[in-house]
Amino acid sequence: MLSARSLFQEIIDSDDSYQLFCSIAASGEAQGGWENARIAALVPEGMRDLAPRITRHGADEDKHGRIFNGLLRKRHLDPVPVPPETDYTMLLEREGIGLAHDKLRGDVPLTEEDIVVYLSHSRVTEQRAADQMEMLVTYFGDHPEVGNAIRQISGDEDNHLAYCHEELLRLAAEGHGRTIQRVLRESALAEIKVYRDVSLAVMSHMGRLLHWPRAKSAVLAAGIHAMYAYERFGGWHRMVSLTMPERRGALDGPPTPAPAL
């Protein structure tokens, strides 16, 4: 019977698929670390109080990249190139979601609206990350090889999501509410499409590495399309709601150290 648990177990058990999985994850986290570091450096003067939290967010993402690379080293594997069709961050940028990398590579300070866009985009993508990590913790939180890493990353993603909720609610109270709702909606609709495409691409590569029969790959693809249909019909609304989190100031203070692997 196909399930998230059985699929991920297959990926963990094969060096080839595990190598690709960790490489994709490490690359995406490292990209997120760079983006947050650049945003922190370019925060407009009137919003400098946000810079330490954005810096902490980026440090967490960098740490996650190191964790995934550490998992590879533990199995004596090297990172492999990430297929472009599985590059979630790059594909989101192509859809016009988030801040353009050309802007982040420059030295011109960002605007207040840029920061609102960044936080709105992050609220959507951090929801996806938190949901995925919660699922992995449920099934593999006690796994001897990846359990510590998964629990650490899941806790960080929960903090990132709480931070986005808290900051966006504060900015909405300061008069940015209409922009926030518009960007959240645009980001969510773009994200579910990119997530579908990336999921299909990743499963295609995993199927090749794990020699899945055509019928199994077809069932998995159908499941991905069904999830997209659900999210497109209305499931995306969970990615745009804003509620004050129980964790206030979730990104205050230094990042937690990486776990022993």
C-alpha positions, -999 to 999 in steps of 0.1 A, spaced: 0 0 0 13 34 -10 17 59 18 39 89 28 57 67 53 64 39 28 76 63 1 99 81 24 112 49 38 121 38 2 139 70 -4 159 67 29 168 31 22 184 38 -12 217 57 -13 209 71 -47 175 85 -39 186 96 -4 215 115 -20 192 133 -44 166 141 -16 192 156 7 209 175 -21 176 191 -31 168 200 5 203 214 12 203 235 -19 169 250 -11 178 258 25 211 274 15 193 295 -11 168 306 16 197 315 39 213 337 13 180 355 5 173 363 42 208 375 48 206 399 18 171 411 29 184 418 64 213 438 49 189 459 28 161 465 53 149 501 50 159 524 78 124 527 92 121 489 97 156 481 110 141 465 141 132 436 119 168 430 107 179 408 137 149 385 131 154 383 94 191 375 101 180 347 125 157 333 99 186 332 74 209 316 100 183 289 106 180 282 69 218 280 66 219 256 95 193 234 78 214 233 47 244 221 68 222 195 85 212 179 52 248 180 40 258 164 73 233 136 67 250 130 34 285 130 49 273 106 76 265 81 48 297 89 29 278 105 1 285 138 -18 259 163 -28 247 159 -64 235 187 -88 199 197 -83 178 192 -115 163 226 -124 128 212 -125 130 203 -88 144 238 -78 114 251 -58 130 285 -49 141 292 -85 107 283 -99 89 305 -74 111 334 -85 102 327 -121 66 330 -112 73 365 -98 68 354 -62 91 370 -36 119 395 -41 138 393 -73 174 381 -69 187 409 -91 173 433 -65 188 414 -36 223 413 -52 224 451 -53 231 477 -27 199 498 -29 178 496 3 145 478 0 112 496 5 86 490 31 64 473 5 93 450 -4 94 438 32 56 433 32 60 412 1 89 392 16 69 384 48 38 375 29 57 352 6 74 337 36 41 331 54 30 309 24 62 290 19 68 285 56 33 270 59 43 244 33 76 237 51 60 234 85 33 210 71 59 188 54 82 187 85 52 179 108 44 149 85 80 137 86 82 141 124 50 120 127 65 91 107 103 95 112 108 116 143 123 86 161 143 73 131 179 66 143 195 82 112 173 113 104 151 117 135 172 143 153 176 164 122 139 163 113 128 173 148 152 202 149 142 215 114 105 211 122 108 232 154 126 259 134 99 259 107 72 263 133 91 293 147 95 308 112 57 305 106 49 321 139 72 350 132 55 356 98 21 356 114 31 380 142 49 405 119 22 405 92 -5 412 118 16 441 132 21 455 97 -16 451 89 -24 471 119 0 498 106 -20 501 74 -5 474 51 -35 451 53 -48 454 18 -13 448 3 -7 418 26 -40 401 16 -33 407 -21 2 393 -20 -8 364 2 -34 353 -23 -11 357 -53 17 339 -35 -5 310 -24 -20 304 -59 15 305 -75 30 283 -47 5 254 -51 12 253 -88 50 253 -83 47 227 -55 27 204 -78 53 208 -106 82 202 -83 65 172 -66 59 156 -100 95 162 -110 109 149 -78 87 117 -80 98 112 -116 135 113 -106 128 90 -76 109 66 -97 139 63 -121 164 58 -93 142 33 -74 130 15 -106 93 20 -98 69 3 -122 49 26 -145 17 19 -126 32 30 -93 45 62 -108 11 69 -124 -7 64 -91 17 88 -74 13 114 -101 -25 111 -99 -23 117 -61 -2 149 -67 -27 162 -92 -55 154 -68 -38 174 -41 -33 203 -64 -70 202 -74 -80 203 -37 -57 232 -30 -68 251 -61 -104 246 -52 -101 260 -17 -73 244 3 -50 273 -4 -70 294 21 -51 278 50 -20 295 36 -33 331 37 -51 333 71 -34 353 98 -38 345 135 -16 357 164 6 327 173 11 313 208 48 317 202 55 354 204 89 367 195 97 333 180 129 345 163 142 367 191 177 356 202 204 335 186 197 304 165 197 270 182 227 248 174 225 220 149 218 186 165 243 158 167 238 135 137 
